[in-house]
Amino acid sequence: MDEDSTCASPEHTSSSSSSLAHHTVSVRTPLIGKRQRFDSKGAFHSPWAPVSQTPQIQQEVNRLQAVITKQKSELDRTKSEKEGIQKEAQKMSVHLEKATNENRILKRAVAIQQERQTLAAAENENHKKLNMQAGEHIQRCEREILMLRAHVGVQNAPAGFMGFGPRPPDVY
């Protein structure tokens, strides 16, 4: 036996398309430097071998090509969905930005309105105090007027003869 066949070790593999088990032997070739697979009958198995070797391999290749085609279509569909989602996300981002700006403007408007309302309430309270002070001042002024009228009335009282009123005017 040559060196390539002496370093071989048997392996058991099973194909997913068939339930038959093949004995394969890994052999290191001096030209390529990689392992190549041979079955128990000495047939060479390589993923790069021509497709027309056996019907089972052809079926497996066809099945794998169908899987690849299906996966490619799923990948294309997924990519188009991703693009659609990205566009929708961009629209939502723009909408969110608008809503955020409107929210900021509304918050500022509410703050201004509350400030004006607070100032109006303070001004209203100040007017109430001034109204009360004015009412008190008016009452004080009315009392003083009454007191002054009474005082003036007492001073202007006729001080006639023996407490009688003033004399009638002299007519000539």
C-alpha positions in Angstrom: 0.0 0.0 0.0 1.2 3.5 -0.7 1.5 6.3 1.9 -1.9 7.9 0.9 -3.9 4.8 1.7 -2.1 3.9 4.9 -3.0 7.0 6.7 -6.7 6.6 5.9 -9.3 6.2 8.6 -12.9 5.1 8.1 -15.7 7.6 8.8 -19.4 7.1 8.7 -21.6 9.8 7.1 -25.2 9.9 6.2 -26.9 12.0 3.5 -30.0 13.9 4.4 -31.7 12.9 1.2 -31.1 9.2 1.6 -30.9 6.8 4.5 -28.0 4.8 3.1 -24.7 5.0 5.0 -21.5 5.3 3.0 -18.0 4.4 4.3 -15.7 7.2 3.5 -12.0 7.4 3.9 -10.1 10.6 4.3 -6.8 10.6 2.4 -4.2 13.3 2.4 -2.8 13.9 -1.1 0.6 15.3 -1.6 -0.5 17.5 -4.5 -3.4 19.4 -2.9 -2.5 19.1 0.8 -6.2 18.8 1.8 -8.3 15.8 2.7 -10.4 14.3 0.0 -13.2 11.8 0.5 -13.5 8.4 -1.0 -16.3 5.9 -0.2 -15.8 2.2 0.5 -15.9 1.5 -3.3 -13.1 4.0 -4.0 -15.3 6.6 -5.6 -14.1 10.2 -5.0 -16.5 12.5 -3.2 -15.8 16.3 -3.3 -18.1 19.3 -3.0 -16.3 20.6 -6.1 -16.7 17.5 -8.2 -18.8 17.5 -11.4 -22.5 17.2 -10.6 -23.3 14.3 -12.9 -21.5 11.7 -10.9 -24.5 10.0 -9.4 -28.3 10.5 -9.4 -28.3 10.8 -5.6 -25.8 13.6 -5.8 -27.8 15.2 -8.6 -30.9 15.1 -6.4 -29.0 16.5 -3.5 -27.6 19.3 -5.6 -31.1 20.1 -7.0 -32.5 20.1 -3.5 -29.8 22.4 -2.3 -30.3 24.7 -5.2 -34.0 24.9 -4.5 -33.1 25.7 -0.8 -30.7 28.4 -2.0 -33.3 29.9 -4.4 -35.9 29.8 -1.6 -33.5 31.5 0.8 -32.5 34.1 -1.8 -36.2 35.0 -2.3 -36.7 35.1 1.4 -33.6 37.3 1.7 -34.9 39.6 -1.0 -38.3 39.8 0.6 -36.7 40.5 4.0 -34.5 43.2 2.5 -37.6 44.9 0.9 -39.4 44.6 4.3 -36.4 46.1 6.0 -36.4 49.0 3.5 -40.1 49.5 4.1 -39.6 49.5 7.8 -36.7 51.9 7.6 -38.9 54.3 5.5 -41.7 54.0 8.0 -39.2 54.6 10.9 -38.0 57.7 9.1 -41.5 58.9 8.7 -42.2 58.2 12.4 -39.0 60.0 13.3 -40.1 63.1 11.4 -43.6 62.8 13.0 -42.0 62.4 16.4 -39.8 65.5 15.8 -42.8 67.5 14.8 -44.8 66.3 17.8 -41.8 67.1 20.1 -41.5 70.6 18.7 -45.3 71.2 19.1 -45.1 69.8 22.6 -42.2 72.2 23.5 -44.2 75.2 22.0 -47.3 74.2 23.9 -45.4 73.8 27.1 -43.9 77.3 26.6 -47.4 78.7 25.9 -48.9 77.1 29.0 -46.0 78.5 31.1 -46.6 82.0 29.7 -50.4 81.6 30.3 -49.8 80.5 33.9 -47.4 83.4 34.4 -50.0 85.8 33.1 -52.7 84.2 35.2 -50.6 84.5 38.3 -49.9 88.1 37.6 -53.6 88.8 36.9 -54.5 87.0 40.2 -51.9 89.1 42.1 -53.1 92.3 40.4 -56.7 91.3 41.3 -55.7 90.8 44.9 -54.0 94.1 44.9 -57.1 95.8 43.5 -59.2 94.2 46.2 -56.9 95.6 48.9 -56.9 99.0 47.3 -60.8 98.8 47.1 -61.0 97.9 50.8 -58.6 100.7 51.7 -60.6 103.2 49.6 -63.8 102.1 51.2 -62.3 102.6 54.7 -60.9 106.0 53.7 -64.3 107.0 52.3 -66.0 105.9 55.6 -63.4 107.9 57.6 -63.9 110.9 55.3 -67.7 110.7 55.7 -67.4 110.5 59.5 -65.1 113.5 59.5 -67.5 115.4 57.3 -70.3 114.7 59.7 -68.2 115.7 62.7 -67.2 118.9 60.9 -70.8 119.7 60.0 -71.8 119.2 63.6 -68.9 121.3 64.8 -69.7 124.0 62.2 -73.3 123.8 63.1 -72.5 124.4 66.8 -70.2 127.3 65.9 -72.7 129.0 63.6 -75.5 128.5 66.1 -77.2 131.8 66.9 -75.9 133.3 70.0 -78.8 135.6 70.4 -80.2 137.3 73.4 -80.8 134.8 76.0 -80.5 131.9 73.7 -83.0 133.2 71.3 -82.3 133.0 67.6 -81.0 135.9 65.6 -83.1 138.9 65.4 -85.0 139.6 62.4 -83.4 142.1 60.1 -84.2 145.7 60.5 -86.4 147.0 57.8 -86.6 150.8 57.2 
